[in-house]
Amino acid sequence: MSDKYKDVKSYMDETYKHISFDEKLIKKLSNFKLKWSTKDDDYIEFLGSGLFGTHVIRFSSLDDDDLMSNVYQLSNWNEVQKDFYRVKGINKSFKVASNFIYHTLVYTAYRFHKSNLPTKIKEKGILDACLIMIFKMVGSLYYQYFKYPVSEDIANYVYNKLSHKYLIKQKGTWIEVFTYRARECIDKNSTNYRKLDKYTTEDACRIITDIQTKIRSTFVEIYKVLVEVVKNGEKIEMEKDTFVGGEKMEKQVKDVELSHHKLINNITDIAYKTNTFTNDKLVKVVVELFNNINEDLLYKMVKCSTHQEVHDFKQLYKLLKYDKKKIKDPYIKMLQDIISIDIDYLQRIDELTNIETRLPIILVKIRNYWSSSKVKNDKMKQIKKYLYHLAVKCTGKRTSWLASALAIAFATYVFLRSLKYEEG
């Protein structure tokens, strides 16, 4: 065996000498993470809920290929995996600890950890690498436990039956549980942080097995509860309406009204304030939800929209059928309608509680809602039509698919900007 394969670090340094561990790679990892976590409704709902066993979750060989070929530019990774077994300290019989993709992601976290990037940026890179590793682990474990999903009623019953000793009950959603585990790689009080800092072959293996063992243990404990429920044939009585009942209903209505009123006031207050409404950080967040939008174009549209003279009030009155006597500014009214549509939708799908902690999932759902051609909402169609023309006017881009994508991105941005009012 060559000296350069004496440990994992030497092997990885050689294998990934063509890769720059910089912000471009972080962007690629972030895009991959978003793509996998939103590949269909099952993934979005699973990560945004605390349910166990009712969704079909997989990290397939296609996902492996996508990650290794497109992010790491290593199309022959299957052959590399075989060679990786020759590294001193890597035992082929330990399938998890010898998995080359897991090691690639830990090595990525290590390289960011040792980089000169700003702290927040390097921590994002570490977290995304560790989260992708966890997603892969979860896909494998889910396939072992659930080749066929359980009913949603049973999954809900099991979740309600769990006590707060379970991490999923403490955190509320699986994405929060997985993020909690990933953060152990940046928490200076964590043993995994110290292992990442040293990064010997043994340390690298232990980070992988520690995280996988914790995820597996979580699943095993909940699976035991699930088996008992099915075995004992416990009567499952689920509330079909989450908000049935006096005080519960009143609280929900109050929350909706408060959210609605607050967000509408926020967007009304800043709609024509260029430097406040235009927030480059929030533009970046929204652009990450779309595969085909240039950040500069959305930024240009957002900034342009704050100039009152760019808006065709005559078109707005006609298109959205606003009453000129009652509505002085049809553009402001349109922004308010966007918020109303979003709040109404989030209420219907029971997503109004804990918006801040579930914001990534909620933004994806809002994007999908505005993107869907199946939604029967005339006002939404009219708003998208106006935003389409606004996108063309503000960016000069007349390509149909691009203007349509910018319209949906702008509507998503309006919701996010109203929510993040204090960041102006």
C-alpha positions in Angstrom: 0.0 0.0 0.0 1.3 3.5 -0.9 2.2 5.8 2.0 -0.4 8.3 0.8 -3.0 5.7 1.8 -1.8 5.3 5.3 -4.9 7.1 6.6 -8.2 8.6 5.5 -6.9 12.2 5.4 -4.1 11.3 3.0 -6.5 9.3 0.8 -9.1 12.1 0.7 -6.5 14.8 0.0 -5.4 12.9 -3.0 -8.9 11.9 -4.2 -10.3 15.5 -3.9 -7.2 17.5 -5.0 -9.4 18.7 -7.9 -12.0 20.2 -5.6 -11.9 23.7 -4.1 -13.6 23.7 -0.7 -15.0 27.2 -1.1 -18.3 29.0 -1.2 -19.1 27.6 -4.7 -19.0 24.1 -3.2 -21.2 25.2 -0.3 -23.7 26.5 -2.8 -23.7 23.1 -4.6 -24.2 21.3 -1.4 -27.0 23.6 -0.4 -28.7 23.0 -3.8 -28.4 19.3 -3.5 -29.8 19.3 0.0 -32.8 21.4 -1.1 -33.3 19.2 -4.2 -33.4 16.0 -2.2 -35.5 17.4 0.7 -38.1 18.7 -1.8 -38.1 16.0 -4.4 -41.8 15.3 -3.8 -44.5 15.9 -1.2 -43.5 12.9 0.9 -40.1 14.3 1.6 -41.4 17.8 2.4 -44.1 16.4 4.7 -41.8 13.9 6.4 -39.1 16.5 7.2 -41.7 19.1 8.3 -43.6 16.7 10.6 -43.0 14.3 13.5 -44.7 11.3 11.8 -42.8 8.0 11.5 -43.4 5.4 8.9 -46.1 7.0 6.8 -43.9 8.5 4.1 -41.8 6.8 1.4 -38.3 8.1 2.0 -35.3 6.9 0.0 -31.7 8.0 -0.8 -31.4 6.1 -4.0 -28.4 5.2 -6.2 -29.5 8.1 -8.4 -29.1 10.4 -5.5 -25.6 8.9 -4.8 -24.7 9.5 -8.5 -26.0 13.0 -8.5 -24.1 13.9 -5.3 -20.8 12.4 -6.4 -20.9 13.3 -10.1 -22.4 16.8 -10.0 -21.2 18.1 -6.6 -17.8 16.3 -6.3 -17.1 15.7 -10.0 -16.2 12.0 -9.3 -18.2 9.9 -11.8 -16.1 6.7 -11.0 -16.9 6.8 -7.3 -18.0 3.2 -7.3 -14.5 2.2 -8.3 -13.0 4.6 -5.7 -15.1 2.9 -3.0 -13.4 -0.4 -3.8 -10.0 1.3 -3.6 -11.0 3.0 -0.4 -11.1 -0.3 1.4 -7.3 -0.4 1.1 -6.8 2.5 3.4 -5.3 1.5 6.7 -7.9 1.5 9.4 -10.9 1.0 7.1 -12.6 -2.3 7.6 -14.9 -3.4 4.7 -17.0 -5.6 7.0 -18.2 -2.5 8.8 -20.5 -1.2 6.1 -21.4 2.1 7.7 -17.9 3.1 8.9 -16.3 2.2 5.6 -18.9 3.9 3.3 -16.9 6.2 1.0 -19.8 8.7 0.5 -20.2 9.1 4.3 -16.4 9.7 4.5 -16.5 12.2 1.7 -19.1 14.3 3.6 -17.1 14.1 6.8 -14.0 15.1 5.0 -15.9 18.0 3.5 -16.9 19.1 7.0 -13.3 18.8 8.1 -12.0 20.9 5.2 -14.5 23.6 5.9 -13.7 23.4 9.6 -10.0 24.1 8.8 -10.7 26.7 6.1 -10.2 30.4 6.4 -13.8 31.1 5.4 -15.9 33.4 7.6 -17.3 31.5 10.6 -21.0 31.6 9.5 -20.1 30.5 6.0 -17.9 27.6 7.0 -20.5 26.5 9.6 -23.2 26.4 6.9 -20.9 24.2 4.8 -20.3 21.9 7.7 -24.0 21.7 8.6 -25.1 21.0 5.0 -22.4 18.3 4.5 -23.5 16.6 7.8 -27.2 17.0 7.0 -26.8 15.3 3.6 -24.9 12.5 5.3 -27.9 12.1 7.7 -30.4 12.2 4.9 -28.5 9.3 3.3 -28.5 7.4 6.6 -32.2 8.1 7.0 -33.0 6.9 3.5 -31.2 3.6 4.2 -32.8 3.1 7.6 -36.3 3.9 6.3 -35.9 1.4 3.5 -35.0 -1.3 6.2 -38.0 -0.5 8.4 -40.7 0.6 5.9 -40.8 -1.1 2.5 -44.5 -0.3 2.8 -45.7 2.8 4.7 -48.1 2.7 7.6 -51.4 4.6 7.6 -51.3 8.3 8.6 -53.9 7.6 11.4 -51.5 5.1 13.0 -48.5 7.4 12.5 -50.4 10.3 14.2 -51.5 8.0 17.0 -48.0 6.8 17.6 -46.6 10.4 17.6 -49.3 11.5 20.2 -48.5 8.5 22.3 -44.8 9.4 22.6 -43.6 11.2 25.8 -41.3 14.2 25.8 -38.3 11.9 26.5 -38.2 11.3 22.8 -36.2 13.9 20.8 -38.8 14.1 18.1 -41.4 15.3 20.7 -38.9 17.9 22.0 -38.0 19.2 18.5 -41.4 18.7 16.8 -40.1 17.9 13.3 -37.6 15.5 11.8 -35.7 18.3 10.1 -35.2 19.8 13.5 -34.0 16.5 14.9 -31.5 16.0 12.0 -30.3 19.6 12.3 -29.8 19.0 16.0 -27.6 16.0 15.2 -25.7 17.8 12.5 -24.9 20.7 14.8 -22.9 18.4 16.9 -20.2 18.9 14.3 -19.9 22.7 15.0 -20.7 22.6 18.8 -17.3 23.1 20.5 -18.6 21.1 23.6 -19.4 18.1 21.4 -17.1 15.0 21.1 -17.8 15.0 17.4 -16.5 18.5 17.1 -13.2 17.4 18.8 -13.0 14.4 16.5 -13.6 16.6 13.4 -10.8 18.9 14.6 -8.3 16.0 15.0 -9.6 14.0 12.0 -7.7 10.7 12.3 -9.0 7.7 10.5 -10.5 6.5 13.8 -12.1 9.9 14.5 -13.6 10.0 11.0 -15.1 6.5 11.4 -16.5 7.4 14.9 -18.2 10.5 13.7 -20.1 8.5 11.1 -21.0 5.6 13.5 -21.9 7.9 16.3 -24.4 9.9 14.2 -25.8 6.8 12.5 -26.2 5.0 15.8 -28.1 7.9 17.3 -30.5 8.2 14.3 -31.0 4.4 14.3 -31.6 4.3 18.1 -34.3 7.1 17.7 -36.0 5.0 15.0 -35.7 1.8 16.9 -37.4 3.2 20.0 -40.3 4.7 18.0 -40.6 1.5 16.0 -41.1 -0.4 19.2 -44.0 1.9 20.1 -45.5 1.4 16.6 -45.2 -2.4 16.8 -47.0 -2.3 20.2 -49.8 -0.2 18.9 -50.4 -2.5 15.9 -49.9 -5.6 18.0 -52.4 -4.5 20.8 -54.9 -3.2 18.2 -55.3 0.0 20.2 -58.4 2.0 19.2 -57.2 4.9 17.1 -59.5 8.0 17.3 -57.9 10.8 15.4 -59.3 14.4 15.3 -60.0 14.9 11.6 -60.1 18.7 12.2 -57.0 19.7 14.1 -58.8 22.8 15.5 -62.1 21.4 16.7 -63.2 22.7 20.2 -64.0 25.9 22.0 -60.7 27.4 23.3 -58.6 25.6 20.7 -60.7 27.1 17.9 -60.7 30.5 19.4 -56.9 30.5 19.9 -56.3 29.4 16.3 -58.6 32.1 14.9 -56.9 34.7 17.1 -53.4 33.5 15.8 -54.6 33.7 12.2 -55.9 37.2 12.6 -52.8 38.4 14.4 -50.5 36.9 11.7 -52.6 38.2 8.9 -52.8 41.7 10.3 -49.1 41.9 11.2 -47.8 40.6 7.9 -50.1 42.9 5.9 -49.1 45.9 7.9 -45.4 45.0 7.4 -45.6 44.8 3.7 -47.8 47.9 3.4 -45.3 49.9 5.4 -42.2 49.0 3.3 -43.6 48.4 -0.2 -42.2 51.7 -1.6 -39.1 51.9 0.6 -36.4 50.8 -1.8 -33.6 50.2 0.7 -35.9 48.4 3.2 -38.1 46.3 0.9 -35.0 45.2 -1.1 -33.0 42.8 1.1 -30.2 40.9 -0.7 -30.0 38.2 2.0 -33.7 37.3 1.6 -33.4 37.5 -2.2 -30.7 34.8 -1.9 -32.9 32.6 0.3 -35.7 32.7 -2.3 -33.4 32.1 -5.3 -32.2 28.9 -3.6 -35.7 27.6 -4.0 -35.5 27.8 -7.8 -33.0 26.0 -10.1 -33.3 28.4 -13.0 -33.4 32.0 -11.7 -30.4 34.3 -11.6 -30.1 36.1 -8.3 -29.4 39.5 -10.0 -32.6 39.3 -12.0 -34.8 38.7 -8.9 -32.9 41.5 -7.1 -33.5 43.8 -10.0 -37.3 43.0 -10.0 -37.6 43.4 -6.3 -35.8 46.8 -6.3 -37.7 48.0 -9.4 -41.1 47.1 -7.8 -40.5 49.8 -5.1 -40.8 52.6 -7.6 -44.5 53.5 -7.8 -44.2 54.9 -11.4 -43.3 51.4 -12.7 -46.8 50.1 -11.9 -49.7 50.3 -14.3 -52.6 51.2 -12.0 -55.0 51.1 -14.9 -54.0 47.5 -15.7 -54.2 46.5 -12.0 -57.7 47.9 -11.5 -58.9 46.1 -14.6 -57.0 42.8 -14.1 -57.8 42.4 -10.4 -61.3 44.1 -10.5 -60.5 46.5 -7.7 -62.9 49.3 -6.9 -61.2 52.7 -7.7 -63.4 54.4 -5.1 -62.4 52.1 -2.3 -58.8 51.3 -3.2 -56.4 54.2 -3.8 -53.3 52.1 -4.5 -54.1 48.8 -6.4 -50.4 47.7 -6.2 -50.4 47.8 -2.4 -53.7 46.0 -2.4 -52.2 43.3 -4.6 -49.3 42.8 -2.2 -51.9 42.5 0.6 -53.8 39.9 -1.4 -50.6 37.8 -1.8 -50.2 37.7 2.0 -53.9 36.9 2.4 -53.7 34.0 -0.1 -50.6 32.6 1.7 -52.2 32.9 5.2 -55.4 31.2 4.0 -53.4 28.4 2.4 -51.1 27.9 5.5 -54.2 27.8 7.7 -55.8 25.1 5.5 -52.8 22.9 5.6 -52.2 23.5 9.4 -48.9 25.3 9.0 -49.5 28.6 10.9 -47.9 27.5 14.1 -44.1 27.7 14.5 -43.6 29.4 11.1 -40.1 30.6 12.1 -38.8 27.1 13.0 -40.3 25.5 9.9 -39.7 28.4 7.5 -37.6 26.5 4.9 -40.4 23.9 4.6 -43.1 26.6 4.5 -41.3 28.6 1.8 -41.1 25.4 -0.4 -44.9 24.9 0.1 -45.7 28.5 -0.8 -43.5 28.2 -3.9 -45.2 25.0 -4.9 -48.7 26.5 -4.2 -48.0 29.5 -6.5 -46.4 27.2 -9.1 -49.3 24.8 -9.3 -51.5 25.0 -12.3 -54.2 22.9 -10.5 -55.0 25.6 -7.9 -58.4 27.0 -8.5 -57.9 30.6 -7.4 -58.7 33.3 -10.0 -57.1 36.1 -7.9 -53.9 34.2 -7.8 -53.9 33.7 -11.6 -54.5 37.4 -12.0 -51.7 38.4 -9.7 -49.3 36.0 -11.5 -50.3 37.6 -14.8 -49.5 41.0 -13.5 -46.2 39.9 -11.9 -45.3 38.3 -15.3 -45.6 41.6 -17.0 -43.8 43.3 -14.1 -40.9 40.8 -14.4 -40.5 41.7 -18.1 -40.7 45.4 -17.5 -38.2 45.3 -14.6 -35.6 42.9 -16.1 -36.0 43.3 -19.8 -36.2 39.5 -20.1 -39.1 38.3 -22.3 -38.5 34.6 -22.2 -41.8 33.1 -21.1 -40.6 30.5 -18.6 -38.2 33.0 -17.0 -40.8 35.7 -16.5 -43.2 33.1 -15.1 -40.5 31.8 -12.6 -39.7 35.4 -11.6 -43.3 36.1 -10.9 -43.6 33.1 -8.6 -40.3 33.9 -6.9 -41.5 37.5 -6.3 -44.7 36.3 -4.7 -42.6 34.0 -2.5 -40.3 36.9 -1.6 -43.3 39.1 -0.6 -44.3 36.6 2.0 -40.8 36.2 3.3 -40.1 40.0 3.4 -43.3 40.6 5.4 -42.3 37.9 7.8 -38.7 39.2 8.2 -39.8 42.8 8.6 -37.4 43.5 11.5 -34.4 42.7 9.2 -35.0 45.8 7.1 
